[in-house]
Amino acid sequence: MIEQQASCLELQICVATVASQSPKDDSLGSREHQKMDPTLIAKLTQWRHQLHMNPELSTREYQTAAFIVQKLSELGVSRIERLGETGVVGTIVREGSSSSVALRADTDALPIVEQNVFSHKSRQPGVMHACGHDGHIVMLLGAAVLLLKCPNWTGTVHLVFQPAEEGFGGARTLIDHGLFEKFTAHRIFGLHNWPGLDVGTVGIHRGAVMAASSALDITINGRSGHAAMPHMTSDPNLVLGYLVGALQSIVSRNVDPLDSAVVSVCIVQSGTARNQIPSSGTLAGTVRTLSHDVLSLVEKRMRLMAKGFGVAFDVEIDVDFRPGSAVVNSLHEVEIAAQAAHGMGLAVRHDLVPSMAAEDFGEYLRHVPGAYIWIGSGPAKNGHVLHNASYDFNDQVIPIGAQWMADVAMTSLER
């Protein structure tokens, strides 16, 4: 069990000085900030390495969930519940306020063969924590330590450990299992480590942060026949070829150039024989958007194209489109997130452009207001980029992220 200190100050004050920029401009560089007791940091780092060695794919995070439950129990979190197959929610309550807040960390790994050689590399063949979710888990556990030992707050904090973030709808699954009915939250906050942003710097967007990831599957059913007699068939391959090109025109000729959208067809499949025109073909891809209006426009155009090509080429076309939710911060919660970061002496940047990479944190923001921040994890070089086979979470970020999560919860409850 982690050795806990006697007060908030003892947990927070162990001053570490990092390079600072001009006090007139907090948009660049790092500033003096506080970090936690070294014993706590060492324990959290050990836990992070343990998680990194034992990654689990989306929807299969059984051992990870068991690890989280064990550590929450050891720390003294009295209310711990499983949600769905592999979700975990720990709740800390201080009487005196009806205010509540949720903090979220994702827990799944990726199907990537790790190329690192350090001692804590993945022991699971073909699976690795290539996005830093192992670090996110221990930062939230660290925040639990700080919240449990700090007496200067009242209300309810829900610690949400979410599985299946990597494109498998984990946030929506927890919501469907009653997350906000069982664990009432007035706000929700989350973070992601961000290579390319200095350690000690956080990016907080006023509005869109990350894109909605919407899944696209199109099936074309025609009539098969001999390759030498195409006039006796309805060729799905011909339609596939036209559709791949036409779908790209949605962004270039329908979406306002000042808006952002991506349509990428990544899988095209049909046929089993060189001399047969097949009866069916499929394509699959992803759509990324930052606003609901653009998402609706893209979906409308895709369905109209499919309908038109179906009539023109005498085939049946089925469009399966599963829209996601963009991560769009609420402005009041942005202020709370920034206040917590400034209180730690961190540099705060509001000038970063959104990423077209996706995060299902946006599903939560459809139900409660909140904010999602990027926390700098250092230079993006030598494999230190997300989803790279040589990536490893920067352990220097653990105390910063843990402290921010605890502070943003207490700041939210005060508001």
KALINMO-V344237 format. One record per residue. RES is the residue in one letter. PHI is phi as a letter, one per 20 degrees, with the letter a starting at -180 (none if undefined). OMEGA is omega in degrees with one decimal (* if undefined). D_CENTER is the distance of its C-alpha to the mean C-alpha in Angstrom with 1 decimal. Layout:
res=RES phi=PHI omega=OMEGA d_center=D_CENTER
res=RES phi=PHI omega=OMEGA d_center=D_CENTER
This chain:
res=M phi=none omega=-178.7 d_center=28.9
res=I phi=f omega=173.9 d_center=27.7
res=E phi=f omega=-175.9 d_center=30.6
res=Q phi=d omega=-178.7 d_center=30.0
res=Q phi=e omega=-169.1 d_center=31.8
res=A phi=e omega=-175.1 d_center=34.1
res=S phi=b omega=177.5 d_center=32.4
res=C phi=g omega=-177.2 d_center=29.4
res=L phi=f omega=180.0 d_center=31.2
res=E phi=f omega=178.2 d_center=31.9
res=L phi=f omega=-172.7 d_center=28.2
res=Q phi=e omega=-168.7 d_center=27.2
res=I phi=e omega=172.9 d_center=30.2
res=C phi=a omega=-163.1 d_center=30.6
res=V phi=f omega=174.3 d_center=30.6
res=A phi=c omega=-178.3 d_center=29.1
res=T phi=e omega=175.9 d_center=30.0
res=V phi=c omega=-175.9 d_center=28.0
res=A phi=g omega=-178.3 d_center=29.1
res=S phi=c omega=175.8 d_center=29.4
res=Q phi=d omega=-179.8 d_center=30.0
res=S phi=g omega=-179.8 d_center=32.3
res=P phi=f omega=179.9 d_center=32.0
res=K phi=e omega=-177.0 d_center=32.4
res=D phi=c omega=-179.6 d_center=29.1
res=D phi=e omega=-178.3 d_center=25.9
res=S phi=e omega=-178.4 d_center=23.8
res=L phi=c omega=171.9 d_center=24.4
res=G phi=m omega=-178.2 d_center=24.5
res=S phi=d omega=177.7 d_center=24.4
res=R phi=c omega=175.4 d_center=26.7
res=E phi=f omega=178.1 d_center=28.3
res=H phi=b omega=-177.9 d_center=26.0
res=Q phi=e omega=172.5 d_center=26.4
res=K phi=c omega=-170.6 d_center=25.0
res=M phi=f omega=176.9 d_center=25.5
res=D phi=g omega=-177.4 d_center=28.3
res=P phi=g omega=179.3 d_center=28.4
res=T phi=f omega=177.9 d_center=29.0
res=L phi=f omega=179.9 d_center=25.8
res=I phi=f omega=-179.2 d_center=23.9
res=A phi=f omega=179.9 d_center=25.6
res=K phi=f omega=178.8 d_center=24.8
res=L phi=f omega=178.0 d_center=21.1
res=T phi=f omega=177.4 d_center=21.2
res=Q phi=f omega=178.5 d_center=23.3
res=W phi=f omega=-179.6 d_center=20.8
res=R phi=f omega=178.7 d_center=18.0
res=H phi=f omega=178.1 d_center=20.4
res=Q phi=f omega=177.6 d_center=21.2
res=L phi=f omega=-178.9 d_center=17.7
res=H phi=f omega=-179.9 d_center=17.4
res=M phi=f omega=-174.1 d_center=20.7
res=N phi=c omega=-178.0 d_center=19.8
res=P phi=f omega=177.2 d_center=16.5
res=E phi=c omega=-178.2 d_center=16.0
res=L phi=f omega=179.9 d_center=14.5
res=S phi=g omega=-178.7 d_center=12.5
res=T phi=m omega=-178.9 d_center=14.8
res=R phi=d omega=-171.2 d_center=17.1
res=E phi=e omega=-173.6 d_center=15.9
res=Y phi=f omega=180.0 d_center=19.3
res=Q phi=f omega=176.6 d_center=20.4
res=T phi=f omega=178.5 d_center=17.2
res=A phi=f omega=178.6 d_center=17.5
res=A phi=f omega=177.1 d_center=21.2
res=F phi=f omega=-178.9 d_center=20.6
res=I phi=f omega=179.1 d_center=18.5
res=V phi=g omega=-179.9 d_center=21.3
res=Q phi=f omega=-177.0 d_center=23.9
res=K phi=f omega=176.8 d_center=22.6
res=L phi=f omega=179.0 d_center=22.1
res=S phi=f omega=178.8 d_center=25.6
res=E phi=f omega=-178.1 d_center=27.0
res=L phi=f omega=179.0 d_center=25.7
res=G phi=o omega=174.1 d_center=27.5
res=V phi=f omega=-170.2 d_center=24.9
res=S phi=e omega=-179.1 d_center=27.2
res=R phi=d omega=179.9 d_center=25.1
res=I phi=c omega=-178.5 d_center=22.7
res=E phi=c omega=171.5 d_center=21.8
res=R phi=e omega=-179.6 d_center=20.2
res=L phi=c omega=-172.4 d_center=18.4
res=G phi=m omega=-177.5 d_center=18.5
res=E phi=f omega=-171.5 d_center=19.0
res=T phi=c omega=174.6 d_center=16.5
res=G phi=e omega=178.8 d_center=14.9
res=V phi=c omega=174.6 d_center=16.5
res=V phi=c omega=172.9 d_center=17.2
res=G phi=d omega=-176.0 d_center=19.5
res=T phi=c omega=175.7 d_center=21.6
res=I phi=d omega=-176.6 d_center=23.7
res=V phi=c omega=170.6 d_center=26.4
res=R phi=c omega=-178.1 d_center=29.0
res=E phi=f omega=176.5 d_center=31.8
res=G phi=p omega=-179.9 d_center=32.9
res=S phi=b omega=176.0 d_center=30.2
res=S phi=e omega=-179.7 d_center=28.6
res=S phi=f omega=179.8 d_center=25.5
res=S phi=b omega=-178.9 d_center=22.2
res=V phi=b omega=176.7 d_center=18.6
res=A phi=d omega=173.5 d_center=15.4
res=L phi=d omega=-173.3 d_center=13.0
res=R phi=c omega=170.4 d_center=9.8
res=A phi=c omega=177.4 d_center=8.5
res=D phi=e omega=-166.8 d_center=6.9
res=T phi=c omega=-171.5 d_center=9.9
res=D phi=e omega=178.5 d_center=10.2
res=A phi=d omega=-173.6 d_center=11.6
res=L phi=c omega=177.2 d_center=12.6
res=P phi=e omega=-177.1 d_center=16.1
res=I phi=c omega=176.0 d_center=17.3
res=V phi=e omega=-175.8 d_center=20.7
res=E phi=f omega=-179.1 d_center=20.3
res=Q phi=d omega=-179.9 d_center=22.9
res=N phi=f omega=-178.7 d_center=23.1
res=V phi=c omega=-179.3 d_center=26.4
res=F phi=f omega=-171.1 d_center=25.8
res=S phi=f omega=-178.2 d_center=26.7
res=H phi=e omega=178.0 d_center=23.3
res=K phi=f omega=-177.1 d_center=22.1
res=S phi=g omega=174.5 d_center=20.9
res=R phi=d omega=179.5 d_center=23.7
res=Q phi=d omega=-176.7 d_center=22.2
res=P phi=g omega=176.4 d_center=23.4
res=G phi=m omega=179.8 d_center=20.9
res=V phi=c omega=177.0 d_center=17.8
res=M phi=b omega=172.3 d_center=16.0
res=H phi=e omega=-177.0 d_center=13.1
res=A phi=e omega=-179.3 d_center=12.5
res=C phi=c omega=175.7 d_center=9.1
res=G phi=n omega=179.5 d_center=10.2
res=H phi=f omega=173.6 d_center=8.8
res=D phi=f omega=176.0 d_center=12.6
res=G phi=f omega=178.8 d_center=12.8
res=H phi=f omega=179.8 d_center=10.3
res=I phi=f omega=-174.9 d_center=12.5
res=V phi=f omega=175.0 d_center=15.6
res=M phi=f omega=178.2 d_center=14.8
res=L phi=f omega=174.0 d_center=14.5
res=L phi=f omega=176.3 d_center=17.6
res=G phi=f omega=176.7 d_center=19.2
res=A phi=f omega=177.5 d_center=18.6
res=A phi=f omega=178.0 d_center=20.4
res=V phi=g omega=-177.5 d_center=23.3
res=L phi=f omega=-179.7 d_center=23.7
res=L phi=f omega=-179.9 d_center=23.6
res=L phi=f omega=-176.3 d_center=26.0
res=K phi=e omega=-178.1 d_center=28.5
res=C phi=e omega=-177.1 d_center=28.4
res=P phi=e omega=-168.1 d_center=30.9
res=N phi=e omega=174.8 d_center=30.4
res=W phi=b omega=174.8 d_center=28.2
res=T phi=c omega=-179.1 d_center=28.6
res=G phi=p omega=-176.6 d_center=26.4
res=T phi=c omega=176.4 d_center=23.7
res=V phi=d omega=176.0 d_center=20.3
res=H phi=d omega=178.8 d_center=18.0
res=L phi=e omega=-172.4 d_center=15.7
res=V phi=d omega=176.8 d_center=13.1
res=F phi=d omega=-170.3 d_center=11.9
res=Q phi=e omega=173.5 d_center=9.8
res=P phi=e omega=164.7 d_center=10.4
res=A phi=l omega=175.5 d_center=9.5
res=E phi=f omega=-171.6 d_center=5.9
res=E phi=f omega=173.9 d_center=7.3
res=G phi=n omega=-178.0 d_center=9.2
res=F phi=d omega=170.3 d_center=11.1
res=G phi=m omega=-177.8 d_center=10.5
res=G phi=f omega=180.0 d_center=9.9
res=A phi=f omega=179.8 d_center=9.4
res=R phi=f omega=178.5 d_center=12.5
res=T phi=f omega=178.9 d_center=14.3
res=L phi=f omega=178.9 d_center=14.2
res=I phi=f omega=179.2 d_center=15.4
res=D phi=f omega=177.5 d_center=18.0
res=H phi=e omega=171.9 d_center=19.2
res=G phi=n omega=-177.4 d_center=20.0
res=L phi=g omega=-173.7 d_center=17.4
res=F phi=e omega=172.0 d_center=18.7
res=E phi=e omega=-178.4 d_center=22.2
res=K phi=e omega=-175.2 d_center=22.5
res=F phi=c omega=-176.4 d_center=20.6
res=T phi=f omega=178.7 d_center=21.5
res=A phi=c omega=177.1 d_center=19.3
res=H phi=e omega=178.5 d_center=20.4
res=R phi=b omega=174.7 d_center=17.2
res=I phi=b omega=-179.6 d_center=13.7
res=F phi=c omega=176.8 d_center=11.8
res=G phi=b omega=-179.6 d_center=8.7
res=L phi=b omega=171.9 d_center=8.1
res=H phi=b omega=173.3 d_center=6.9
res=N phi=f omega=-171.9 d_center=10.0
res=W phi=c omega=174.6 d_center=11.3
res=P phi=f omega=-176.8 d_center=14.3
res=G phi=n omega=177.2 d_center=17.1
res=L phi=d omega=-175.1 d_center=17.0
res=D phi=g omega=171.7 d_center=19.7
res=V phi=f omega=-175.9 d_center=19.2
res=G phi=n omega=176.7 d_center=20.3
res=T phi=d omega=176.2 d_center=18.8
res=V phi=c omega=174.7 d_center=16.0
res=G phi=d omega=-178.7 d_center=14.8
res=I phi=c omega=-175.9 d_center=14.9
res=H phi=e omega=171.7 d_center=15.0
res=R phi=e omega=-176.4 d_center=17.7
res=G phi=p omega=-174.1 d_center=16.2
res=A phi=f omega=-179.9 d_center=13.7
res=V phi=d omega=-177.0 d_center=10.7
res=M phi=b omega=-170.2 d_center=8.8
res=A phi=e omega=165.8 d_center=10.3
res=A phi=f omega=175.2 d_center=10.8
res=S phi=d omega=-178.6 d_center=10.9
res=S phi=d omega=-176.3 d_center=14.2
res=A phi=e omega=-178.9 d_center=16.1
res=L phi=c omega=172.2 d_center=19.8
res=D phi=c omega=179.4 d_center=22.6
res=I phi=c omega=177.2 d_center=26.2
res=T phi=d omega=-179.8 d_center=29.3
res=I phi=d omega=178.6 d_center=32.7
res=N phi=d omega=178.8 d_center=35.8
res=G phi=c omega=176.2 d_center=39.1
res=R phi=c omega=-178.5 d_center=42.4
res=S phi=e omega=178.3 d_center=42.9
res=G phi=r omega=-177.9 d_center=46.0
res=H phi=f omega=-179.3 d_center=47.9
res=A phi=f omega=179.5 d_center=46.4
res=A phi=e omega=-178.7 d_center=50.0
res=M phi=c omega=-174.6 d_center=50.2
res=P phi=f omega=-178.5 d_center=47.1
res=H phi=f omega=-179.9 d_center=49.2
res=M phi=d omega=-178.5 d_center=49.2
res=T phi=c omega=164.5 d_center=45.4
res=S phi=d omega=-165.0 d_center=42.4
res=D phi=e omega=178.1 d_center=40.2
res=P phi=f omega=-179.9 d_center=36.5
res=N phi=f omega=178.2 d_center=35.9
res=L phi=f omega=179.7 d_center=37.5
res=V phi=f omega=177.0 d_center=35.1
res=L phi=g omega=-179.7 d_center=32.1
res=G phi=f omega=178.6 d_center=33.3
res=Y phi=f omega=-176.0 d_center=33.8
res=L phi=f omega=-179.0 d_center=30.5
res=V phi=g omega=178.4 d_center=28.4
res=G phi=f omega=-176.2 d_center=30.2
res=A phi=f omega=-179.3 d_center=30.4
res=L phi=f omega=178.8 d_center=26.7
res=Q phi=f omega=-179.1 d_center=26.2
res=S phi=f omega=179.7 d_center=28.7
res=I phi=f omega=179.8 d_center=26.6
res=V phi=f omega=-173.2 d_center=24.6
res=S phi=f omega=-173.8 d_center=27.7
res=R phi=c omega=179.2 d_center=30.1
res=N phi=c omega=-178.3 d_center=28.5
res=V phi=e omega=176.1 d_center=25.6
res=D phi=g omega=-179.5 d_center=26.7
res=P phi=g omega=178.6 d_center=26.4
res=L phi=e omega=173.7 d_center=25.0
res=D phi=e omega=-178.1 d_center=22.0
res=S phi=d omega=175.4 d_center=19.1
res=A phi=a omega=175.6 d_center=18.6
res=V phi=c omega=170.7 d_center=18.3
res=V phi=c omega=-178.8 d_center=20.0
res=S phi=c omega=172.8 d_center=20.0
res=V phi=e omega=-171.9 d_center=22.2
res=C phi=d omega=179.6 d_center=21.3
res=I phi=c omega=173.1 d_center=23.6
res=V phi=c omega=-175.9 d_center=27.2
res=Q phi=c omega=173.0 d_center=29.4
res=S phi=a omega=171.1 d_center=33.0
res=G phi=m omega=176.2 d_center=36.4
res=T phi=c omega=-177.6 d_center=38.0
res=A phi=c omega=-177.9 d_center=41.4
res=R phi=f omega=-173.4 d_center=42.6
res=N phi=d omega=176.0 d_center=45.4
res=Q phi=c omega=168.4 d_center=43.7
res=I phi=f omega=-172.9 d_center=41.9
res=P phi=f omega=179.7 d_center=39.2
res=S phi=e omega=-177.0 d_center=38.9
res=S phi=b omega=175.4 d_center=35.2
res=G phi=b omega=-178.9 d_center=32.2
res=T phi=c omega=168.6 d_center=28.4
res=L phi=c omega=-179.8 d_center=25.7
res=A phi=b omega=-179.6 d_center=21.9
res=G phi=a omega=-177.0 d_center=19.2
res=T phi=c omega=175.2 d_center=16.3
res=V phi=c omega=179.6 d_center=16.4
res=R phi=d omega=179.8 d_center=14.2
res=T phi=b omega=180.0 d_center=15.2
res=L phi=d omega=179.2 d_center=14.7
res=S phi=c omega=-179.6 d_center=17.2
res=H phi=f omega=-179.2 d_center=18.5
res=D phi=f omega=179.2 d_center=21.9
res=V phi=f omega=177.5 d_center=21.0
res=L phi=g omega=179.6 d_center=19.1
res=S phi=f omega=179.0 d_center=22.3
res=L phi=f omega=-179.0 d_center=24.5
res=V phi=f omega=179.6 d_center=22.9
res=E phi=f omega=180.0 d_center=23.2
res=K phi=f omega=-178.5 d_center=26.7
res=R phi=f omega=179.0 d_center=27.8
res=M phi=f omega=-178.0 d_center=26.5
res=R phi=f omega=177.1 d_center=28.4
res=L phi=f omega=177.3 d_center=31.5
res=M phi=f omega=-179.3 d_center=31.5
res=A phi=f omega=179.3 d_center=31.4
res=K phi=f omega=-179.3 d_center=34.2
res=G phi=f omega=178.5 d_center=36.3
res=F phi=f omega=178.5 d_center=36.0
res=G phi=f omega=179.1 d_center=36.8
res=V phi=f omega=-174.9 d_center=40.0
res=A phi=f omega=-173.8 d_center=40.9
res=F phi=d omega=175.1 d_center=40.7
res=D phi=l omega=176.2 d_center=41.7
res=V phi=c omega=173.8 d_center=38.5
res=E phi=d omega=-177.0 d_center=36.2
res=I phi=c omega=178.1 d_center=32.5
res=D phi=d omega=179.4 d_center=29.8
res=V phi=d omega=174.4 d_center=26.5
res=D phi=d omega=-176.8 d_center=23.5
res=F phi=d omega=-176.9 d_center=20.8
res=R phi=d omega=-174.4 d_center=17.7
res=P phi=f omega=174.1 d_center=16.0
res=G phi=d omega=-179.4 d_center=12.4
res=S phi=c omega=176.4 d_center=11.6
res=A phi=f omega=174.4 d_center=10.8
res=V phi=e omega=-178.5 d_center=9.2
res=V phi=c omega=-176.9 d_center=12.7
res=N phi=f omega=171.6 d_center=13.7
res=S phi=e omega=-171.3 d_center=17.0
res=L phi=f omega=179.6 d_center=19.7
res=H phi=f omega=179.2 d_center=21.1
res=E phi=f omega=172.3 d_center=17.9
res=V phi=f omega=178.5 d_center=17.5
res=E phi=f omega=179.7 d_center=21.0
res=I phi=f omega=179.3 d_center=20.2
res=A phi=f omega=-180.0 d_center=17.2
res=A phi=f omega=178.6 d_center=19.6
res=Q phi=f omega=178.8 d_center=22.5
res=A phi=f omega=-179.7 d_center=20.8
res=A phi=f omega=178.0 d_center=20.0
res=H phi=f omega=179.5 d_center=23.6
res=G phi=f omega=176.2 d_center=25.1
res=M phi=e omega=-176.9 d_center=23.8
res=G phi=n omega=-179.6 d_center=25.4
res=L phi=e omega=172.1 d_center=22.2
res=A phi=f omega=-178.5 d_center=22.3
res=V phi=d omega=177.4 d_center=20.2
res=R phi=d omega=175.9 d_center=19.6
res=H phi=d omega=-171.9 d_center=19.3
res=D phi=d omega=-177.8 d_center=20.3
res=L phi=f omega=178.5 d_center=17.2
res=V phi=f omega=177.7 d_center=16.6
res=P phi=f omega=176.1 d_center=13.4
res=S phi=d omega=174.9 d_center=11.5
res=M phi=e omega=167.6 d_center=12.0
res=A phi=f omega=-172.1 d_center=9.0
res=A phi=d omega=177.9 d_center=6.7
res=E phi=b omega=-175.7 d_center=3.6
res=D phi=e omega=172.4 d_center=5.5
res=F phi=g omega=178.6 d_center=6.0
res=G phi=f omega=177.5 d_center=8.8
res=E phi=f omega=178.4 d_center=10.6
res=Y phi=f omega=-175.6 d_center=11.4
res=L phi=f omega=171.7 d_center=12.7
res=R phi=f omega=-175.0 d_center=15.1
res=H phi=d omega=179.2 d_center=16.8
res=V phi=c omega=176.0 d_center=16.8
res=P phi=f omega=179.8 d_center=16.5
res=G phi=a omega=179.8 d_center=14.1
res=A phi=b omega=-179.4 d_center=12.4
res=Y phi=c omega=-174.9 d_center=9.3
res=I phi=d omega=169.9 d_center=10.5
res=W phi=d omega=178.9 d_center=10.5
res=I phi=d omega=-172.8 d_center=12.8
res=G phi=g omega=178.0 d_center=15.1
res=S phi=c omega=173.3 d_center=15.6
res=G phi=o omega=-174.3 d_center=18.6
res=P phi=g omega=177.7 d_center=20.1
res=A phi=e omega=-179.7 d_center=18.3
res=K phi=b omega=179.4 d_center=21.3
res=N phi=l omega=178.0 d_center=22.8
res=G phi=n omega=-178.2 d_center=19.8
res=H phi=e omega=174.4 d_center=17.5
res=V phi=c omega=-176.0 d_center=14.8
res=L phi=f omega=177.9 d_center=11.5
res=H phi=m omega=174.8 d_center=12.3
res=N phi=e omega=-177.4 d_center=16.0
res=A phi=f omega=178.5 d_center=18.4
res=S phi=d omega=-179.2 d_center=19.6
res=Y phi=f omega=168.6 d_center=16.5
res=D phi=b omega=178.9 d_center=16.6
res=F phi=f omega=179.6 d_center=14.8
res=N phi=e omega=-175.9 d_center=17.3
res=D phi=f omega=176.7 d_center=18.8
res=Q phi=f omega=-176.2 d_center=20.3
res=V phi=e omega=-174.1 d_center=17.0
res=I phi=g omega=-177.6 d_center=17.2
res=P phi=f omega=-179.9 d_center=19.9
res=I phi=f omega=-179.6 d_center=18.5
res=G phi=f omega=179.1 d_center=15.1
res=A phi=f omega=-179.8 d_center=17.0
res=Q phi=f omega=-180.0 d_center=19.6
res=W phi=f omega=-178.7 d_center=17.4
res=M phi=f omega=177.2 d_center=15.7
res=A phi=f omega=-177.1 d_center=19.2
res=D phi=f omega=-178.6 d_center=20.7
res=V phi=f omega=176.1 d_center=18.4
res=A phi=f omega=-179.2 d_center=19.1
res=M phi=f omega=177.2 d_center=22.8
res=T phi=f omega=178.8 d_center=22.9
res=S phi=f omega=-179.5 d_center=21.3
res=L phi=f omega=177.2 d_center=23.9
res=E phi=f omega=-177.1 d_center=26.7
res=R phi=f omega=* d_center=25.9
